[in-house]
C-alpha cells in the first residue's frame, strides 16, 4: 500500500471560502541546529530548500476559533512574496499552489486530537476574487 504521510489537496477543499494572509512571511527556525544567538533556518527534508512560514486566516464562517488561523510552510530558495493587498480588504487574499496536508496527533492538554500541518510549493493572488460590496454596488449602478 502506497500511503505517504502527506497528501496533496486542492486549495478549494481546504479553504472553500478563501484564505487571507495575516502575518509576514518568516523563516522557520531549525531548533536542532540553532544555538543561542545563532538561529539557523530549517531546510526542507525532501528538496533541501529553506522553509518559510506564513499565518493564514480561513474565511470559513463555521470554522472553530482554534482552527481559524493556520500556518502554511513554503520551501523556496528566496523568501516568498505575498500577493498585493486587495482594495477594500483588511487582509491579503491568497491561494497556494502544490498544497499538501500532513495529519498528526497533537498531544497538548488532557485530550490528544488530530491536527494538520500544511505545506505549499508557492503562493499567489487568487485567480478570481469575490467582488466587494462596493464593487457590487458600482456594478448595479
GIUR-V472720 format. One record per residue. RES is the residue in three letters. PHI is phi in whole degrees, 0 to 359 (NA if undefined). Layout:
BEGIN
res->RES phi->PHI
res->RES phi->PHI
END
This chain:
BEGIN
res->UNK phi->NA
res->UNK phi->256
res->UNK phi->263
res->UNK phi->260
res->UNK phi->279
res->UNK phi->236
res->UNK phi->236
res->UNK phi->290
res->UNK phi->224
res->UNK phi->277
res->UNK phi->308
res->UNK phi->293
res->UNK phi->284
res->UNK phi->274
res->UNK phi->234
res->UNK phi->296
res->UNK phi->258
res->UNK phi->100
res->UNK phi->220
res->UNK phi->226
res->UNK phi->287
res->UNK phi->234
res->UNK phi->210
res->UNK phi->282
res->UNK phi->279
res->UNK phi->233
res->UNK phi->291
res->UNK phi->272
res->UNK phi->279
res->UNK phi->270
res->UNK phi->290
res->UNK phi->287
res->UNK phi->267
res->UNK phi->283
res->UNK phi->228
res->UNK phi->306
res->UNK phi->79
res->UNK phi->222
res->UNK phi->288
res->UNK phi->238
res->UNK phi->282
res->UNK phi->291
res->UNK phi->251
res->UNK phi->296
res->UNK phi->294
res->UNK phi->273
res->UNK phi->263
res->UNK phi->80
res->UNK phi->282
res->UNK phi->299
res->UNK phi->253
res->UNK phi->240
res->UNK phi->228
res->UNK phi->216
res->UNK phi->274
res->UNK phi->230
res->UNK phi->268
res->UNK phi->279
res->UNK phi->280
res->UNK phi->293
res->UNK phi->293
res->UNK phi->260
res->UNK phi->292
res->UNK phi->295
res->UNK phi->305
res->UNK phi->290
res->UNK phi->254
res->UNK phi->292
res->UNK phi->243
res->UNK phi->234
res->UNK phi->255
res->UNK phi->245
res->UNK phi->260
res->UNK phi->230
res->UNK phi->269
res->UNK phi->203
res->UNK phi->299
res->UNK phi->242
res->UNK phi->302
res->UNK phi->298
res->UNK phi->257
res->UNK phi->294
res->UNK phi->296
res->UNK phi->297
res->UNK phi->293
res->UNK phi->272
res->UNK phi->300
res->UNK phi->83
res->UNK phi->246
res->UNK phi->284
res->UNK phi->235
res->UNK phi->272
res->UNK phi->292
res->UNK phi->214
res->UNK phi->233
res->UNK phi->250
res->UNK phi->261
res->UNK phi->62
res->UNK phi->287
res->UNK phi->231
res->UNK phi->231
res->UNK phi->238
res->UNK phi->282
res->UNK phi->207
res->UNK phi->265
res->UNK phi->264
res->UNK phi->248
res->UNK phi->258
res->UNK phi->94
res->UNK phi->275
res->UNK phi->239
res->UNK phi->296
res->UNK phi->218
res->UNK phi->281
res->UNK phi->235
res->UNK phi->227
res->UNK phi->250
res->UNK phi->250
res->UNK phi->228
res->UNK phi->217
res->UNK phi->277
res->UNK phi->184
res->UNK phi->224
res->UNK phi->202
res->UNK phi->290
res->UNK phi->302
res->UNK phi->297
res->UNK phi->222
res->UNK phi->266
res->UNK phi->292
res->UNK phi->293
res->UNK phi->284
res->UNK phi->298
res->UNK phi->290
res->UNK phi->292
res->UNK phi->297
res->UNK phi->294
res->UNK phi->293
res->UNK phi->294
res->UNK phi->285
res->UNK phi->286
END
